Amino acid sequence: MTTVSNLLLFIGLAMLAIAAGLNTYSGYAPADPNSTPLFSPLWWTRWFPLYASGAALLLVGV
């Protein structure tokens, strides 16, 4: 059971780190101000499922 808990904690932390990294990258991605944005400007529409599932895995793992 400890192995499963540790695995869920690791996956949850990895998902949160990936979502935070992509969210940070999306702010710096467009080099040309006239170009279309690479990601949606509404971060929660794209990244909320990753944050929510990562947090849920952390809670289950704890």
N, C-alpha and C positions, 0 to 999 in steps of 0.2 A: 504494500500500500504506500509505503514511503517513496518507492521508485515512481509510482504513478503520480503522486503529489509533486515530487520534484520535477518530473517531466512537464506537468501542467504549468507549474511555476515558470519553468524555462521557456516554454512555448508562449505563455502570456507575456513575459518580459520581452521576448524577441518580437512579438507582434506589436507591442507598444513602441519599441525602439524603431522598428521599420516604419510604422505609421508616423511617428514624430519626425523621423528623417525625411520621409517623403513630403510631409507637411512643410518642413523647413525648406526643402529643396524647391518646392513649388513657388515659394516667394521669390526665389532668385533665378528661376528658370528663364523667363522671357528676357532675352537680351535686347530685342527691338521693342520699343514701347508701342509701336503700331501693329505688332503681330498679335495673333490670337493667343490667349493664354494656354499653356500646356495642360494645366489643371483648372478645375472650377474655382472661381474666387470664393465661393461659399464652401469653406473647408469642411464644415460639418456634413454636407451632403455626400462627400466622397470619403472622408476619413472616419466619421463617427462609427460605422460598423466595425472597423478595425480596432478603434479604441474600446468600444463596448465589448467586443468578443475577447480582446486581450484582458480587459479588466475582469470579465466573467471567469476566464480561465485562471486568473490569479486568485479570485475568491474561492473557486472550487479547489484549487491546489492548496490553499491555506486550510 
